[in-house]
Amino acid sequence: MANSTSISDFSEHIDKEITSGIDDKTVKLSKIVEILNLEIVHKSSDFEEIELESAEVNRPGLQLTGYLEKFPHKRLQLIGSVEYTYLTSLDSRMQYERFRGILSYKIPAVIFTYDKEINQDIEDLCDYYDVTLLRSPLKSTRLISKLSDELEYQLAKTSNVHGELLEVFGVGVLIMGKSSVGKSETALDLVNRGHRLIADDMVDIISVNNRLSGTSPENIRHYMEIRGLGIINVRRLYGSGSVKTTTGIDLVIELEQWKEDYEYDRLGLDDHFIEILGVKVPHLVVPVRAGRNLALIVEVAAMNQREKNLGYNAAKVMTDNIFRQAAGREPDDLSNPSQVDEDEQL
C-alpha cells in the first residue's frame, strides 16, 4: 500500500517552503523571440510588454476557414506549410478577410515558418491590429518543438528549499532535515566517496512535464558550508567530476534526530511519497544518532530506489518467500544469492 506523506510531523514548515512559489507564471514574448532568434517582420507597440501564459502553440488551420468558435487566441499562432498553402490558394480578398478574422482577436503574435514570403496585405493588417508578426527559417514541427520546450521551461512551476542535492549512483537524491542534523556533513562524505554535488544549503527546484529537477543558485554553486571549517569550493578540492549543474530529483531523504519512542520503518514494504510542486517523489525518513554511517545509508537507499524503479522490491520478495515456504512452495529465485550471475556480483 502506498502512502503519501508530507515530509514528517515535525517539519510542517518545510511543506510551506516547498509549496511556496507555485504561482501562475508568464514569460515575455520578447524573451522567446530573442532565445529562438525569430525575425521580427512587424513589431506591435506593446511588444516589450506582451506576456505569454501558455506553453501551447496553435496552428490556425480551422480558423483560416472562417470558423472562430473557441479560438485559442491567447496562444502563439503559427502559420506552417499547410496553413500557408491553404491561405495562398484563396483569392486576395478572401485571404484578407480570413486573416483579419484571426487578428481581430488580441493574439500575442503570428509566426510564419520556412521563411515564407509574407504579402503586404498581411503586414498591413498586423500593423492595423497592432499584432507582432514574426518569421523563422525552421520547419513547423521543429519550431513547435523548440517553442514548446522553451515555453514549458520558462512557465514551469518553481520553488526553493533548504537541503542538499546530489547525484548518487545516477539517482538524484534530495537530503532534507532540520538545521544541524548533519545534512552538509553527509553530503561532503558522499562527495568524498565519488558522488556528485549539485547544491548545498539552497536547492532551486523546477517542475517540467511532471518531472522535477534541481540546481543551485549561481552565486553559491559548487560551494559548501561546513560548521567548524567554513566555506569550501568542492570543484576546486575534488575536481570537475565532483559537481554537476542540475539533476532530476528521484528520491527525498529526510534526516531527523533519533526518537526513542518512535517506531521507524524496519521492513520497507510500504512506499512513502512527498509531494513537491504537484509531483510525488519517493520519500524516506532516516533517523540520526551517533555511530550511524549516513553516507552509506544514502548510497544504499539510492541503489535500492533504482532497483524499485526497475520493478524489484527486496522487502516484498523476502516476505513473499516467507509465505511461499510456509505454503510449501519454492522461493523466488530473485531472492536467492546463488542465482545471481557472477558478473552482477562483481
Contacts in CASP RR format, 6 or more apart in sequence:
PFRMAT RR
TARGET T0000
AUTHOR 0000-0000-0000
METHOD contacts of the structure
MODEL  1
MANSTSISDFSEHIDKEITSGIDDKTVKLSKIVEILNLEIVHKSSDFEEI
ELESAEVNRPGLQLTGYLEKFPHKRLQLIGSVEYTYLTSLDSRMQYERFR
GILSYKIPAVIFTYDKEINQDIEDLCDYYDVTLLRSPLKSTRLISKLSDE
LEYQLAKTSNVHGELLEVFGVGVLIMGKSSVGKSETALDLVNRGHRLIAD
DMVDIISVNNRLSGTSPENIRHYMEIRGLGIINVRRLYGSGSVKTTTGID
LVIELEQWKEDYEYDRLGLDDHFIEILGVKVPHLVVPVRAGRNLALIVEV
AAMNQREKNLGYNAAKVMTDNIFRQAAGREPDDLSNPSQVDEDEQL
1 270 0 8 1.000
2 270 0 8 1.000
2 271 0 8 1.000
2 272 0 8 1.000
2 273 0 8 1.000
3 270 0 8 1.000
3 271 0 8 1.000
3 272 0 8 1.000
3 273 0 8 1.000
4 272 0 8 1.000
4 273 0 8 1.000
4 274 0 8 1.000
4 275 0 8 1.000
4 280 0 8 1.000
5 272 0 8 1.000
5 273 0 8 1.000
5 274 0 8 1.000
5 283 0 8 1.000
6 12 0 8 1.000
6 15 0 8 1.000
6 274 0 8 1.000
6 275 0 8 1.000
7 14 0 8 1.000
7 15 0 8 1.000
7 176 0 8 1.000
7 252 0 8 1.000
7 254 0 8 1.000
7 274 0 8 1.000
7 283 0 8 1.000
8 254 0 8 1.000
8 256 0 8 1.000
8 285 0 8 1.000
10 178 0 8 1.000
10 256 0 8 1.000
11 176 0 8 1.000
11 177 0 8 1.000
11 178 0 8 1.000
11 254 0 8 1.000
11 256 0 8 1.000
14 161 0 8 1.000
14 162 0 8 1.000
14 176 0 8 1.000
14 177 0 8 1.000
17 159 0 8 1.000
17 160 0 8 1.000
17 161 0 8 1.000
17 162 0 8 1.000
18 159 0 8 1.000
18 161 0 8 1.000
18 205 0 8 1.000
18 274 0 8 1.000
18 275 0 8 1.000
18 276 0 8 1.000
18 277 0 8 1.000
19 159 0 8 1.000
19 277 0 8 1.000
20 159 0 8 1.000
21 157 0 8 1.000
21 158 0 8 1.000
21 159 0 8 1.000
22 157 0 8 1.000
22 159 0 8 1.000
22 277 0 8 1.000
24 53 0 8 1.000
25 53 0 8 1.000
25 154 0 8 1.000
25 155 0 8 1.000
25 156 0 8 1.000
25 157 0 8 1.000
25 158 0 8 1.000
26 51 0 8 1.000
26 52 0 8 1.000
26 53 0 8 1.000
26 155 0 8 1.000
27 51 0 8 1.000
27 52 0 8 1.000
27 151 0 8 1.000
27 154 0 8 1.000
27 155 0 8 1.000
28 48 0 8 1.000
28 49 0 8 1.000
28 50 0 8 1.000
28 51 0 8 1.000
28 52 0 8 1.000
29 47 0 8 1.000
29 50 0 8 1.000
29 51 0 8 1.000
29 52 0 8 1.000
29 108 0 8 1.000
29 109 0 8 1.000
29 132 0 8 1.000
30 47 0 8 1.000
30 48 0 8 1.000
30 50 0 8 1.000
31 154 0 8 1.000
32 38 0 8 1.000
32 52 0 8 1.000
32 147 0 8 1.000
32 150 0 8 1.000
32 151 0 8 1.000
32 154 0 8 1.000
33 40 0 8 1.000
33 134 0 8 1.000
35 150 0 8 1.000
36 136 0 8 1.000
36 143 0 8 1.000
36 146 0 8 1.000
36 147 0 8 1.000
36 150 0 8 1.000
38 111 0 8 1.000
38 134 0 8 1.000
38 135 0 8 1.000
38 136 0 8 1.000
39 134 0 8 1.000
39 135 0 8 1.000
39 136 0 8 1.000
40 47 0 8 1.000
40 132 0 8 1.000
40 133 0 8 1.000
40 134 0 8 1.000
41 112 0 8 1.000
41 118 0 8 1.000
41 123 0 8 1.000
41 126 0 8 1.000
41 133 0 8 1.000
41 134 0 8 1.000
41 135 0 8 1.000
42 123 0 8 1.000
42 126 0 8 1.000
42 127 0 8 1.000
42 131 0 8 1.000
42 132 0 8 1.000
42 133 0 8 1.000
43 132 0 8 1.000
44 50 0 8 1.000
44 109 0 8 1.000
44 126 0 8 1.000
44 130 0 8 1.000
44 131 0 8 1.000
44 132 0 8 1.000
45 130 0 8 1.000
46 130 0 8 1.000
47 132 0 8 1.000
50 108 0 8 1.000
50 109 0 8 1.000
50 132 0 8 1.000
52 76 0 8 1.000
52 108 0 8 1.000
52 151 0 8 1.000
52 155 0 8 1.000
53 74 0 8 1.000
53 155 0 8 1.000
54 72 0 8 1.000
54 74 0 8 1.000
54 75 0 8 1.000
54 151 0 8 1.000
54 155 0 8 1.000
55 148 0 8 1.000
55 151 0 8 1.000
55 152 0 8 1.000
55 155 0 8 1.000
56 72 0 8 1.000
56 75 0 8 1.000
56 148 0 8 1.000
57 75 0 8 1.000
57 76 0 8 1.000
57 77 0 8 1.000
57 78 0 8 1.000
57 144 0 8 1.000
57 147 0 8 1.000
57 148 0 8 1.000
57 151 0 8 1.000
58 72 0 8 1.000
58 75 0 8 1.000
58 76 0 8 1.000
58 77 0 8 1.000
58 78 0 8 1.000
59 77 0 8 1.000
59 78 0 8 1.000
59 79 0 8 1.000
59 80 0 8 1.000
59 82 0 8 1.000
59 83 0 8 1.000
59 140 0 8 1.000
59 144 0 8 1.000
60 71 0 8 1.000
60 77 0 8 1.000
60 78 0 8 1.000
60 79 0 8 1.000
60 83 0 8 1.000
60 102 0 8 1.000
61 82 0 8 1.000
61 83 0 8 1.000
61 86 0 8 1.000
63 71 0 8 1.000
63 98 0 8 1.000
63 101 0 8 1.000
63 102 0 8 1.000
64 83 0 8 1.000
64 86 0 8 1.000
64 87 0 8 1.000
64 98 0 8 1.000
64 99 0 8 1.000
64 102 0 8 1.000
65 98 0 8 1.000
66 98 0 8 1.000
66 101 0 8 1.000
68 101 0 8 1.000
68 102 0 8 1.000
68 105 0 8 1.000
71 102 0 8 1.000
71 105 0 8 1.000
73 102 0 8 1.000
73 105 0 8 1.000
73 106 0 8 1.000
73 107 0 8 1.000
74 107 0 8 1.000
74 108 0 8 1.000
75 107 0 8 1.000
75 108 0 8 1.000
76 107 0 8 1.000
76 108 0 8 1.000
76 109 0 8 1.000
76 111 0 8 1.000
76 147 0 8 1.000
77 102 0 8 1.000
77 107 0 8 1.000
77 109 0 8 1.000
77 110 0 8 1.000
77 111 0 8 1.000
78 110 0 8 1.000
78 111 0 8 1.000
78 113 0 8 1.000
78 140 0 8 1.000
78 143 0 8 1.000
78 144 0 8 1.000
78 147 0 8 1.000
79 87 0 8 1.000
79 110 0 8 1.000
79 111 0 8 1.000
79 112 0 8 1.000
79 113 0 8 1.000
79 116 0 8 1.000
80 112 0 8 1.000
80 113 0 8 1.000
80 114 0 8 1.000
80 116 0 8 1.000
80 140 0 8 1.000
81 113 0 8 1.000
81 114 0 8 1.000
81 116 0 8 1.000
81 139 0 8 1.000
81 140 0 8 1.000
82 140 0 8 1.000
84 112 0 8 1.000
84 113 0 8 1.000
84 114 0 8 1.000
84 116 0 8 1.000
87 95 0 8 1.000
87 98 0 8 1.000
87 99 0 8 1.000
88 95 0 8 1.000
90 98 0 8 1.000
92 121 0 8 1.000
95 119 0 8 1.000
95 121 0 8 1.000
95 122 0 8 1.000
96 121 0 8 1.000
96 125 0 8 1.000
99 121 0 8 1.000
99 122 0 8 1.000
99 125 0 8 1.000
100 125 0 8 1.000
100 129 0 8 1.000
102 110 0 8 1.000
103 110 0 8 1.000
103 125 0 8 1.000
103 126 0 8 1.000
103 128 0 8 1.000
103 129 0 8 1.000
103 131 0 8 1.000
104 129 0 8 1.000
107 131 0 8 1.000
108 132 0 8 1.000
109 131 0 8 1.000
109 132 0 8 1.000
109 133 0 8 1.000
109 134 0 8 1.000
110 126 0 8 1.000
110 131 0 8 1.000
110 132 0 8 1.000
110 133 0 8 1.000
110 134 0 8 1.000
111 134 0 8 1.000
111 135 0 8 1.000
111 136 0 8 1.000
111 143 0 8 1.000
112 118 0 8 1.000
112 133 0 8 1.000
112 134 0 8 1.000
112 135 0 8 1.000
112 136 0 8 1.000
113 135 0 8 1.000
113 136 0 8 1.000
113 137 0 8 1.000
113 138 0 8 1.000
113 139 0 8 1.000
113 140 0 8 1.000
113 143 0 8 1.000
114 137 0 8 1.000
114 138 0 8 1.000
114 139 0 8 1.000
114 140 0 8 1.000
115 135 0 8 1.000
115 136 0 8 1.000
115 137 0 8 1.000
116 135 0 8 1.000
118 133 0 8 1.000
118 135 0 8 1.000
122 133 0 8 1.000
123 133 0 8 1.000
125 131 0 8 1.000
126 132 0 8 1.000
126 133 0 8 1.000
136 143 0 8 1.000
138 146 0 8 1.000
152 208 0 8 1.000
152 209 0 8 1.000
153 206 0 8 1.000
153 208 0 8 1.000
156 206 0 8 1.000
156 207 0 8 1.000
156 208 0 8 1.000
157 206 0 8 1.000
157 207 0 8 1.000
157 277 0 8 1.000
157 278 0 8 1.000
158 204 0 8 1.000
158 205 0 8 1.000
158 206 0 8 1.000
158 207 0 8 1.000
158 277 0 8 1.000
159 204 0 8 1.000
159 205 0 8 1.000
159 276 0 8 1.000
159 277 0 8 1.000
160 202 0 8 1.000
160 203 0 8 1.000
160 204 0 8 1.000
160 205 0 8 1.000
160 217 0 8 1.000
161 174 0 8 1.000
161 176 0 8 1.000
161 202 0 8 1.000
161 203 0 8 1.000
161 205 0 8 1.000
162 176 0 8 1.000
162 177 0 8 1.000
162 201 0 8 1.000
162 202 0 8 1.000
162 203 0 8 1.000
163 174 0 8 1.000
163 175 0 8 1.000
163 176 0 8 1.000
163 177 0 8 1.000
163 183 0 8 1.000
163 199 0 8 1.000
163 200 0 8 1.000
163 201 0 8 1.000
163 202 0 8 1.000
163 203 0 8 1.000
164 174 0 8 1.000
164 175 0 8 1.000
164 183 0 8 1.000
164 184 0 8 1.000
164 186 0 8 1.000
164 187 0 8 1.000
164 197 0 8 1.000
164 199 0 8 1.000
164 200 0 8 1.000
164 201 0 8 1.000
164 203 0 8 1.000
165 172 0 8 1.000
165 173 0 8 1.000
165 174 0 8 1.000
165 175 0 8 1.000
165 197 0 8 1.000
165 198 0 8 1.000
165 199 0 8 1.000
165 203 0 8 1.000
165 214 0 8 1.000
165 215 0 8 1.000
165 216 0 8 1.000
165 247 0 8 1.000
165 249 0 8 1.000
166 172 0 8 1.000
166 173 0 8 1.000
166 175 0 8 1.000
166 187 0 8 1.000
166 190 0 8 1.000
166 191 0 8 1.000
166 195 0 8 1.000
166 196 0 8 1.000
166 197 0 8 1.000
166 198 0 8 1.000
166 247 0 8 1.000
167 173 0 8 1.000
167 195 0 8 1.000
167 196 0 8 1.000
167 198 0 8 1.000
167 244 0 8 1.000
167 247 0 8 1.000
168 190 0 8 1.000
168 195 0 8 1.000
168 298 0 8 1.000
168 299 0 8 1.000
168 302 0 8 1.000
169 195 0 8 1.000
169 299 0 8 1.000
169 302 0 8 1.000
169 303 0 8 1.000
169 306 0 8 1.000
170 247 0 8 1.000
170 302 0 8 1.000
170 306 0 8 1.000
171 250 0 8 1.000
171 251 0 8 1.000
171 302 0 8 1.000
171 303 0 8 1.000
171 305 0 8 1.000
171 306 0 8 1.000
172 198 0 8 1.000
172 247 0 8 1.000
172 248 0 8 1.000
172 249 0 8 1.000
172 250 0 8 1.000
172 251 0 8 1.000
172 302 0 8 1.000
173 250 0 8 1.000
173 251 0 8 1.000
173 252 0 8 1.000
173 253 0 8 1.000
173 298 0 8 1.000
173 301 0 8 1.000
173 302 0 8 1.000
174 203 0 8 1.000
174 249 0 8 1.000
174 251 0 8 1.000
174 252 0 8 1.000
174 253 0 8 1.000
174 281 0 8 1.000
175 183 0 8 1.000
175 186 0 8 1.000
175 187 0 8 1.000
175 253 0 8 1.000
175 254 0 8 1.000
175 255 0 8 1.000
175 298 0 8 1.000
176 183 0 8 1.000
176 252 0 8 1.000
176 253 0 8 1.000
176 254 0 8 1.000
176 255 0 8 1.000
177 183 0 8 1.000
177 254 0 8 1.000
177 255 0 8 1.000
177 256 0 8 1.000
178 256 0 8 1.000
178 257 0 8 1.000
180 227 0 8 1.000
181 255 0 8 1.000
181 256 0 8 1.000
181 257 0 8 1.000
181 288 0 8 1.000
182 255 0 8 1.000
182 288 0 8 1.000
182 294 0 8 1.000
183 255 0 8 1.000
184 200 0 8 1.000
184 201 0 8 1.000
184 224 0 8 1.000
184 225 0 8 1.000
184 226 0 8 1.000
184 227 0 8 1.000
185 226 0 8 1.000
185 294 0 8 1.000
186 255 0 8 1.000
186 294 0 8 1.000
186 295 0 8 1.000
186 298 0 8 1.000
187 197 0 8 1.000
187 200 0 8 1.000
187 224 0 8 1.000
188 224 0 8 1.000
188 226 0 8 1.000
189 294 0 8 1.000
189 295 0 8 1.000
190 197 0 8 1.000
190 295 0 8 1.000
190 298 0 8 1.000
190 299 0 8 1.000
191 197 0 8 1.000
191 234 0 8 1.000
191 238 0 8 1.000
191 242 0 8 1.000
192 238 0 8 1.000
193 295 0 8 1.000
193 299 0 8 1.000
194 238 0 8 1.000
194 242 0 8 1.000
195 299 0 8 1.000
196 241 0 8 1.000
196 242 0 8 1.000
196 243 0 8 1.000
196 244 0 8 1.000
196 247 0 8 1.000
197 222 0 8 1.000
197 224 0 8 1.000
197 234 0 8 1.000
197 242 0 8 1.000
197 243 0 8 1.000
197 244 0 8 1.000
198 214 0 8 1.000
198 215 0 8 1.000
198 216 0 8 1.000
198 243 0 8 1.000
198 244 0 8 1.000
198 245 0 8 1.000
198 246 0 8 1.000
198 247 0 8 1.000
199 214 0 8 1.000
199 215 0 8 1.000
199 216 0 8 1.000
199 217 0 8 1.000
199 221 0 8 1.000
200 216 0 8 1.000
200 220 0 8 1.000
200 223 0 8 1.000
200 224 0 8 1.000
200 225 0 8 1.000
200 234 0 8 1.000
201 220 0 8 1.000
201 224 0 8 1.000
201 225 0 8 1.000
202 216 0 8 1.000
202 217 0 8 1.000
202 220 0 8 1.000
203 214 0 8 1.000
203 215 0 8 1.000
203 216 0 8 1.000
204 214 0 8 1.000
204 215 0 8 1.000
204 216 0 8 1.000
204 217 0 8 1.000
205 212 0 8 1.000
205 213 0 8 1.000
205 214 0 8 1.000
205 249 0 8 1.000
205 276 0 8 1.000
205 277 0 8 1.000
206 212 0 8 1.000
206 213 0 8 1.000
206 214 0 8 1.000
206 215 0 8 1.000
206 277 0 8 1.000
207 276 0 8 1.000
207 277 0 8 1.000
207 278 0 8 1.000
207 279 0 8 1.000
210 279 0 8 1.000
211 248 0 8 1.000
211 279 0 8 1.000
212 248 0 8 1.000
212 249 0 8 1.000
212 276 0 8 1.000
212 277 0 8 1.000
212 279 0 8 1.000
212 281 0 8 1.000
213 246 0 8 1.000
213 247 0 8 1.000
213 248 0 8 1.000
213 249 0 8 1.000
214 246 0 8 1.000
214 247 0 8 1.000
214 248 0 8 1.000
214 249 0 8 1.000
215 221 0 8 1.000
215 245 0 8 1.000
215 246 0 8 1.000
216 222 0 8 1.000
216 245 0 8 1.000
221 243 0 8 1.000
221 245 0 8 1.000
222 233 0 8 1.000
222 234 0 8 1.000
222 235 0 8 1.000
222 236 0 8 1.000
222 243 0 8 1.000
223 231 0 8 1.000
223 232 0 8 1.000
223 233 0 8 1.000
223 234 0 8 1.000
224 231 0 8 1.000
224 232 0 8 1.000
224 234 0 8 1.000
225 231 0 8 1.000
226 232 0 8 1.000
234 242 0 8 1.000
234 243 0 8 1.000
235 242 0 8 1.000
235 243 0 8 1.000
249 276 0 8 1.000
249 281 0 8 1.000
250 281 0 8 1.000
250 282 0 8 1.000
250 305 0 8 1.000
250 309 0 8 1.000
251 281 0 8 1.000
251 282 0 8 1.000
251 283 0 8 1.000
251 284 0 8 1.000
251 301 0 8 1.000
251 302 0 8 1.000
251 305 0 8 1.000
252 274 0 8 1.000
252 276 0 8 1.000
252 281 0 8 1.000
252 282 0 8 1.000
252 283 0 8 1.000
252 284 0 8 1.000
253 283 0 8 1.000
253 284 0 8 1.000
253 286 0 8 1.000
253 298 0 8 1.000
253 301 0 8 1.000
254 283 0 8 1.000
254 284 0 8 1.000
254 285 0 8 1.000
254 286 0 8 1.000
255 286 0 8 1.000
255 288 0 8 1.000
255 294 0 8 1.000
256 285 0 8 1.000
256 286 0 8 1.000
256 287 0 8 1.000
256 288 0 8 1.000
257 287 0 8 1.000
257 288 0 8 1.000
257 289 0 8 1.000
258 287 0 8 1.000
258 288 0 8 1.000
258 289 0 8 1.000
259 287 0 8 1.000
262 287 0 8 1.000
264 285 0 8 1.000
264 287 0 8 1.000
265 272 0 8 1.000
265 285 0 8 1.000
267 315 0 8 1.000
267 319 0 8 1.000
268 315 0 8 1.000
269 315 0 8 1.000
269 316 0 8 1.000
269 319 0 8 1.000
271 282 0 8 1.000
271 308 0 8 1.000
272 282 0 8 1.000
272 283 0 8 1.000
272 284 0 8 1.000
272 285 0 8 1.000
273 280 0 8 1.000
273 281 0 8 1.000
273 282 0 8 1.000
273 283 0 8 1.000
274 280 0 8 1.000
274 281 0 8 1.000
274 283 0 8 1.000
275 281 0 8 1.000
282 305 0 8 1.000
282 308 0 8 1.000
284 301 0 8 1.000
286 294 0 8 1.000
286 297 0 8 1.000
286 298 0 8 1.000
286 301 0 8 1.000
288 294 0 8 1.000
304 314 0 8 1.000
307 313 0 8 1.000
307 314 0 8 1.000
312 334 0 8 1.000
314 335 0 8 1.000
317 332 0 8 1.000
317 334 0 8 1.000
317 335 0 8 1.000
318 335 0 8 1.000
320 332 0 8 1.000
321 331 0 8 1.000
321 332 0 8 1.000
321 335 0 8 1.000
324 330 0 8 1.000
324 331 0 8 1.000
324 332 0 8 1.000
325 331 0 8 1.000
333 339 0 8 1.000
END
